[in-house]
């Protein structure tokens, strides 16, 4: 047993408590500083007029009248982006009011000399995907080119992910639905089921 603590005079005991209090604040601040805080996390119901540039050099906006689905993925979760697209009800496919955008967060790991090549590969994959979509468009008697309805943002510098409230270094996956004014209708951290996605799109119309 520590006899020194038992025999500590009152004035020293008081001093220790006074000294300990700022230490408590210090350790609390240290704990909070180590906790990831998402101060800019997008919240449903708020309006976010966000803009992006896709691999075809087109400027896209969440507030230009389109109902927009945005999926944020890293390379390891690219398959999830495809799943989101597959779960969009066919009634919305080919409708120019609805827009599906995939943001690929490269987590700032791609050196500039390789970025042009990666964008070319993405465009080639989009061309192949458009050919598959053409079958659905033909069935629906749509004359639109499906390639003009597919949008991918290659986020090399993290700016697009940051706009979505996601840290560039994060491996977070997220899906957002915005109405034509840029109001965030719904957000998910996994692939939404068909009913949930359909309900959000109906709300965003």
C-alpha positions as CSV (number, residue, x, y, z in Angstrom):
1,X,0.0,0.0,0.0
2,X,1.3,3.5,-0.8
3,X,1.5,5.2,2.5
4,X,2.6,8.5,0.9
5,X,-0.9,8.8,-0.7
6,X,-2.7,8.1,2.6
7,X,-0.6,10.7,4.5
8,X,-0.8,13.4,1.8
9,X,-1.8,16.6,3.5
10,X,-5.1,18.2,2.4
11,X,-3.5,21.1,0.6
12,X,-1.4,18.7,-1.5
13,X,-4.4,16.5,-2.2
14,X,-6.3,19.6,-3.4
15,X,-3.4,20.6,-5.6
16,X,-3.2,17.1,-7.1
17,X,-6.9,17.3,-8.0
18,X,-6.4,20.7,-9.6
19,X,-3.5,19.4,-11.5
20,X,-5.3,16.3,-12.6
21,X,-8.3,18.1,-14.1
22,X,-6.4,19.7,-17.0
23,X,-4.8,16.3,-17.6
24,X,-8.3,14.8,-17.9
25,X,-9.1,17.5,-20.5
26,X,-5.8,16.8,-22.3
27,X,-6.5,13.0,-22.6
28,X,-10.1,13.6,-23.6
29,X,-8.9,16.0,-26.3
30,X,-6.4,13.4,-27.5
31,X,-9.0,10.7,-27.7
32,X,-11.4,13.0,-29.6
33,X,-8.6,14.0,-32.0
34,X,-8.0,10.4,-32.7
35,X,-11.6,9.7,-33.5
36,X,-12.5,10.2,-37.2
37,X,-15.0,13.1,-37.3
38,X,-17.0,13.5,-40.5
39,X,-18.0,17.2,-40.1
40,X,-18.9,17.5,-43.8
41,X,-20.9,14.3,-44.0
42,X,-23.9,14.8,-46.3
43,X,-27.2,14.6,-44.6
44,X,-30.6,13.7,-46.1
45,X,-32.9,16.6,-46.7
46,X,-30.1,19.1,-47.3
47,X,-29.4,20.6,-50.8
48,X,-25.9,20.0,-52.3
49,X,-25.2,21.7,-55.7
50,X,-22.2,19.5,-56.4
51,X,-20.2,19.4,-59.7
52,X,-17.9,16.8,-61.2
53,X,-16.1,16.2,-64.5
54,X,-16.3,12.6,-65.9
55,X,-13.9,10.7,-68.0
56,X,-15.5,12.1,-71.2
57,X,-14.8,15.6,-70.0
58,X,-18.4,16.3,-69.4
59,X,-19.4,18.6,-66.5
60,X,-22.0,17.0,-64.3
61,X,-24.1,18.6,-61.6
62,X,-26.5,17.4,-58.9
63,X,-28.6,20.5,-59.3
64,X,-29.4,20.8,-63.0
65,X,-32.8,19.1,-63.0
66,X,-31.7,15.4,-63.1
67,X,-32.5,12.8,-60.6
68,X,-29.0,11.6,-59.8
69,X,-27.7,8.3,-58.3
70,X,-24.1,8.6,-57.3
71,X,-22.1,5.6,-56.2
72,X,-18.7,6.1,-54.6
73,X,-16.3,3.1,-54.9
74,X,-12.7,2.2,-54.6
75,X,-11.1,-0.3,-57.0
76,X,-11.8,-3.2,-54.7
77,X,-15.5,-2.5,-54.7
78,X,-16.1,-1.8,-58.4
79,X,-18.4,-4.8,-58.6
80,X,-20.8,-3.1,-56.2
81,X,-21.2,-0.2,-58.6
82,X,-22.4,-2.7,-61.2
83,X,-24.8,-4.1,-58.6
84,X,-26.3,-0.7,-58.0
85,X,-26.8,-0.3,-61.7
86,X,-28.5,-3.7,-62.0
87,X,-30.9,-2.7,-59.2
88,X,-32.2,0.5,-60.9
89,X,-35.7,-0.4,-62.1
90,X,-35.8,-0.7,-65.9
91,X,-38.6,1.9,-66.0
92,X,-35.9,4.6,-65.4
93,X,-33.3,3.3,-67.9
94,X,-33.1,5.5,-70.9
95,X,-35.1,8.3,-69.2
96,X,-33.0,11.4,-69.7
97,X,-34.2,12.8,-66.4
98,X,-32.4,10.1,-64.5
99,X,-28.6,9.9,-64.3
100,X,-26.3,7.3,-62.8
101,X,-22.8,8.4,-61.9
102,X,-20.0,6.3,-60.5
103,X,-17.1,8.0,-58.7
104,X,-14.0,5.8,-58.5
105,X,-12.0,7.0,-55.5
106,X,-8.4,6.0,-56.4
107,X,-7.4,7.2,-52.9
108,X,-4.7,9.4,-54.4
109,X,-2.5,6.4,-55.2
110,X,-2.2,6.8,-59.0
111,X,0.8,8.7,-60.3
112,X,-0.1,11.4,-62.9
113,X,1.8,9.6,-65.8
114,X,-0.6,6.7,-65.5
115,X,-3.9,8.6,-65.2
116,X,-4.5,9.1,-69.0
117,X,-4.1,5.4,-69.6
118,X,-6.5,4.5,-66.8
119,X,-9.1,6.9,-68.2
120,X,-8.8,5.3,-71.6
121,X,-9.4,1.9,-70.1
122,X,-12.5,3.2,-68.3
123,X,-13.9,4.7,-71.5
124,X,-13.3,1.4,-73.3
125,X,-15.2,-0.5,-70.5
126,X,-18.0,2.0,-70.8
127,X,-18.3,1.4,-74.5
128,X,-18.6,-2.3,-73.8
129,X,-21.3,-1.7,-71.1
130,X,-23.2,0.5,-73.5
131,X,-23.4,-2.3,-76.0
132,X,-25.1,-4.5,-73.3
133,X,-27.5,-1.7,-72.4
134,X,-28.4,-1.3,-76.1
135,X,-30.3,-4.6,-75.9
136,X,-32.6,-3.1,-73.2
137,X,-32.9,0.2,-75.0
138,X,-34.0,-1.7,-78.2
139,X,-36.6,-3.6,-76.3
140,X,-38.0,-0.3,-74.9
141,X,-37.9,1.2,-78.4
142,X,-35.5,3.9,-77.3
143,X,-33.4,5.6,-79.9
144,X,-31.0,7.2,-77.4
145,X,-27.4,6.1,-77.4
146,X,-26.9,4.3,-74.0
147,X,-23.3,5.4,-74.0
148,X,-24.5,9.0,-73.3
149,X,-26.3,7.8,-70.2
150,X,-23.3,6.2,-68.4
151,X,-21.0,8.5,-66.4
152,X,-17.8,7.7,-64.5
153,X,-15.7,10.2,-62.6
154,X,-12.1,9.1,-62.1
155,X,-11.2,10.7,-58.8
156,X,-7.4,10.8,-58.8
157,X,-7.0,13.8,-56.4
158,X,-9.8,13.0,-54.0
159,X,-11.8,16.2,-54.7
160,X,-14.9,14.3,-55.9
161,X,-14.9,12.0,-52.8
162,X,-14.4,15.0,-50.6
163,X,-17.5,16.7,-52.1
164,X,-19.4,13.6,-51.0
165,X,-18.2,13.9,-47.4
166,X,-15.7,11.0,-47.9
167,X,-12.0,11.2,-47.1
168,X,-9.8,10.6,-50.1
169,X,-7.8,8.0,-48.3
170,X,-11.0,6.1,-47.2
171,X,-12.1,2.8,-48.6
172,X,-15.7,3.7,-47.9
173,X,-18.5,2.6,-50.3
174,X,-21.6,4.8,-50.5
175,X,-24.7,5.3,-52.6
176,X,-26.5,8.7,-52.8
177,X,-29.8,9.7,-54.5
178,X,-30.3,13.4,-55.3
179,X,-33.4,15.1,-56.7
180,X,-33.2,17.7,-59.5
181,X,-32.4,20.5,-57.1
182,X,-29.5,18.7,-55.4
183,X,-31.5,17.7,-52.3
184,X,-30.1,14.5,-50.9
185,X,-33.0,12.1,-50.7
186,X,-31.2,8.9,-49.4
187,X,-27.8,7.6,-48.6
188,X,-26.6,4.0,-48.1
189,X,-23.2,2.6,-47.0
190,X,-24.0,-0.7,-48.9
191,X,-25.8,-1.7,-52.1
192,X,-29.5,-0.8,-51.5
193,X,-32.1,-3.4,-52.3
194,X,-34.4,-2.9,-55.3
195,X,-37.4,-1.7,-53.2
196,X,-35.3,0.9,-51.2
197,X,-33.7,2.3,-54.4
198,X,-37.0,2.4,-56.2
199,X,-38.6,4.3,-53.3
200,X,-35.8,6.8,-53.2
201,X,-36.0,7.4,-57.0
202,X,-39.8,7.9,-56.8
203,X,-39.3,10.4,-53.9
204,X,-36.7,12.3,-56.0
205,X,-38.9,12.6,-59.1
